[in-house]
Amino acid sequence: MARMYPEIFPGTSDQNNPEFIVYQILRMLPDPYIVFYSKRFKGGLFGKSECEIDFIIFNQQDVIICLEVKGGTLSYDGIEDRWLQNGKIMGRSPDRQATEATHCLIRELSKEIRNANVDWALCFPQCNLVADSTPIGIPLTRIIDESGVQNIVSEISNIEDEI
């Protein structure tokens, strides 16, 4: 099993909380994976005082994945170039959040991770992707949906191979 930091989920054990769901699923990753939950870094991009990464997944070899988790039903409106969560327009797109957080991690830990390939992925554990509906610029292989979390080991392995 993966080593989790913190070892116990810091919030309530709520099966409706998408981050709790993903935390429990990521525990199933085999050794030698290390998973950090809810890591914050000072000095985020674009004048933000800090950035937060939902999950940092490290295979202890050569790949670090910054995983952004969003719950509920998500959809992308390509005409308006906007994301919706449970029918409401999101303030920031999940891919932009993941990109900014990844850049922050690379900047803050540049010496420590200089030999690793670092990139991001999205996880939507409470909805399934509709075939051929991916937002422009986001490969389907970078999105783990509800059915994908049930096969988390192969999903993470595929993302590692792509990175």
N, C-alpha and C positions, 0 to 999 in steps of 0.2 A: 504494500500500500504506500501511497505517496505520503511524504512528511508534510504536514499542514502547519502553517503559522498564521494565526494562533492555532493551537492544537484543538481547541473547542470553539465552535462558532460563537462569536461574542454577543449575538442578539438572541431573541427567543426562537425556539425551534418551531417555526411556522412554515408548513408546507405550501402556503400561498406566497411566501417571500421568495422571489426568483433567485436572490443571492444565496439564501439558505439551501435551496434546491441544488444549485450549481456547486456549492461548497460540499454538500454530501456526495454528489456524483464525482467530483474531482478527487475525493478520497480514494476512489477505486483505481486511480492511475497506479501503475506498478512502481516498485522501487526502480530507479533511483530518483524519481520525480520529486521536486520540492515545489510547493504551492504556497504563495503568500496571498492573504486575503486583505483587501481594503488598505493598500499601501498609499500613503500620502507623501508627496515631495514638495518641499518649499520651492518657490520661484517658478510657478507654472508659466506657460506661454501667454503672450499678449497681455501682460500686466496683471495676470491673476496671481494672487499671493501663494497659491498652491495648486497642485493637480492631484487627482486621486485615480488609482488604477484598481478596478474591482478585483482582478486576479492576475498574479504574475506566475506563470508556469515555466519552470526551468528543468530541462532534462539532465542537467549536470554534465553535459557534454558540449553542445554547440548551439542550442536554440533556446531563446526566451520568447514566450508568447505573452503579450499583454491582452487580457480578455475582458472586454466590455460586456456587461450583462444588462439586458433590458427585459422587463417582465410585461405581462399582458399580451394583448394582440397588437402586433406591429404591422404597419404597412408603409409603402413608399409611393408617393405621388410623383411620378416622373415628369408630368407636365408642369407642375408647380415646383419641382425639385424640393420636396419637403417630406419629412417623416411624420407619421401619426402613431400615437400610442393610445389604444382603446378609443380611437376615433378623434383624439385631440392632437392638435399640432404640437410637435415637440420643439422646445426652445433651441436645442442643439441636436444635430444628427448624431446617431451612435457611432458612425464611422469617423466623423470629425473628432468626437470625444476620444475614441480609441487612438487615433493618429496623434492628437495633441499629447495624450498621456504617454504614448510610446516615445515621442520626441523628448519629453521631459525626463523620462527614465534614462534614455541614452545620454542626454546632456549631464544629468546629475551623477551617473555612475559610469561615465565614459572609460575610466581607467580599469574599473573592476570587470567590465563586460566587453572589453576590447576584442576578445577572441570569440565572442558569441554573435550569432545572427539573431537580431531582435526585430520583431514585427508584431502585428496585432491581428485579432480575430474578434468576431461578435458572437454572442450567445443569446438566443431568444428561447428560453426553456419552456415557455407557456404557449407557444404557437408553432405551427408548421409552415414551412415555405411552400408557396405555390410554384410548381414547375415553370421555368422560364420567366420568372417575375423579379429577378434580382435587379437592384438599382444599378444603373450604369456605373462602372468603375469598381464595383465590389464583386469579386469572384464568389460564386456559390460555395466554393471550398473554404472560404473564410467566415462562413456563417454556420453556426451550430444551432439547429432548431430543436424542438421538443423531441422529435424522433432521433436526432443526432446525439442528444445527451444520453440516450439509452445505450449508445455505442461509443462512449466517450474515448476509450482507448484508441480505437481506429480513427476517430475524428481528429484527435490531437496528433496522432501519427501522420495523418494526411497533411495537416497544417504544417507540421515540422518538415515534411518532405518538400512542400512548396516553398517554405522559407529558406 
